[in-house]
Amino acid sequence: MNTTAVEITGLVKRFGAVTAVSGLDLTMPRATILALLGPNGAGKTTTVEVCEGFQEADEGTVRVLGLDPVRDSAALRPRIGVMPQGGGAYPGVRADEMVRLVASCAAHPLDPAWLLDVLGLAGVRRTPFKRLSGGQQQRLSLACALVGRPELVFLDEPTAGMDPQARRLVWDLLAALRADGVSVLLTTHLMEEAESLADTVVIVDGGRVIASGSPTALTAEHAEDAQLRFRATAGLDTDLLAAALPEGYLVTESAPGSYRVCGGVDPQVISTVTAWCAQQGVLAEELHVGRRDLEEVFLELTGRELRA
Ligand SMILES: Nc1ncnc2c1ncn2[C@@H]1O[C@H](COP(=O)(O)OP(=O)(O)OP(=O)(O)O)[C@@H](O)[C@H]1O
C-alpha cells in the first residue's frame, strides 16, 4: 500500500491576478495528523480545496492516496472526508437526517447515532441545522466528514468557534482516528491545536511553505537561545532595559505588559532584569525561562503585522 496520504509538488493556483498558491511542496505520511498554519490569505484553504478536487491546479502535481484529485475524483471521493471552512448544510435539515444522508452514500459508514453521541450532539439530533449553535454546527459538519469512515480527512479550521470542552473532545476524536490509521490534514489558527495534535506542522505564507517539522523540532531550533519572559507595567522602555544587559540582547514587549528578553539566560541576566524593573519602581512578575513556543516561532517567521 502507498504509505503517503498526500504528496504535493510545486503547486501553483491562481485566481485571475491573485496567485493564491505559488510553488507549494508537502508530503504527508498516512496515519498522521498534519496542521497547515499561516496568516489569513496564505493559501491554506486553496491548497486543501485542490487536494479535495474542488479546485484544479494551474501547475504542479497533487496526489491524494496516490490518486489525482480531479482525474480520479470518482475513485477518491468515497475514500476521503471533507469539512469545509464554516461547514454548511440546508438550514431546515435536522442534525441526524444530515448525518444519515451522508452515511447513505458510503459503503461502510459509521453508525450515525454513535457518532452524534461521541460528538456530544445526541441531545440536539432532532434540531434543525439553523437552530444549532455555531459550535454545534461545526461538530455536525465534522460528523458528516467522518461518517463515511474515510481513510483521509480534510478539515478546514475544524474547531473554530467551539468552546474549550468541545475542542478537546474533537482533539481526542482526531487522535483516536489517527490511532486507527486515519490520516488528518487540517488548517488552524490555533497554535495550541497544532502543538498538541499535529505530528507535522507546515507553516505557509504567500502561497509557499516557509517552515515545516514536528512541533518539537520547530520550537527546538535555536533552543540554546532560551528566553526570559515576564510581566510588568505596560510601556516600559525596552531599549533602556536592553542597554542594561550585555551587548546583543533583544528586549521586546510582545503584548502590552508582556516582555521577552532574548539572547541567552543566566542568573546574572535575571538579576539585572529584576533590578532594572525595581529601579523603575515596577515589579517583574511571572518570570519564566524557557524555549520559544509555536506562536513565537510563527510570529517570527511570518511577521507581526496584520494581514489584509
Ligand atoms: N475563489 C477565489 N477567487 C479569487 N481569489 C481567491 C479565491 N479563493 C481564494 N482567493 C485568494 O487567494 C488567496 C489565498 O486564499 P486562501 O483562502 O487560500 O487563504 P487561507 O490561508 O485559507 O486564509 P484564511 O486563514 O483567511 O482562511 C487570498 O488572497 C484570497 O483572497
The ligand as a Gaussian input file, in Angstrom:
#p B3LYP/6-31G(d) Opt

LIG

0 1
 N      -12.259000      31.855000      -5.488000
 C      -11.351000      32.827000      -5.351000
 N      -11.313000      33.856000      -6.200000
 C      -10.397000      34.845000      -6.076000
 N       -9.436000      34.881000      -5.130000
 C       -9.426000      33.864000      -4.243000
 C      -10.374000      32.795000      -4.299000
 N      -10.102000      31.938000      -3.286000
 C       -9.048000      32.455000      -2.632000
 N       -8.630000      33.607000      -3.207000
 C       -7.490000      34.424000      -2.787000
 O       -6.367000      33.569000      -2.677000
 C       -5.577000      33.932000      -1.544000
 C       -5.452000      32.731000      -0.618000
 O       -6.713000      32.479000      -0.027000
 P       -6.991000      31.224000       0.929000
 O       -8.456000      31.234000       1.256000
 O       -6.434000      30.001000       0.323000
 O       -6.126000      31.619000       2.221000
 P       -6.139000      30.995000       3.680000
 O       -4.716000      30.782000       4.059000
 O       -7.046000      29.835000       3.755000
 O       -6.738000      32.210000       4.538000
 P       -7.635000      32.232000       5.885000
 O       -6.720000      31.896000       7.024000
 O       -8.101000      33.651000       5.950000
 O       -8.753000      31.243000       5.720000
 C       -6.252000      35.129000      -0.919000
 O       -5.621000      36.299000      -1.422000
 C       -7.679000      35.031000      -1.414000
 O       -8.266000      36.311000      -1.483000

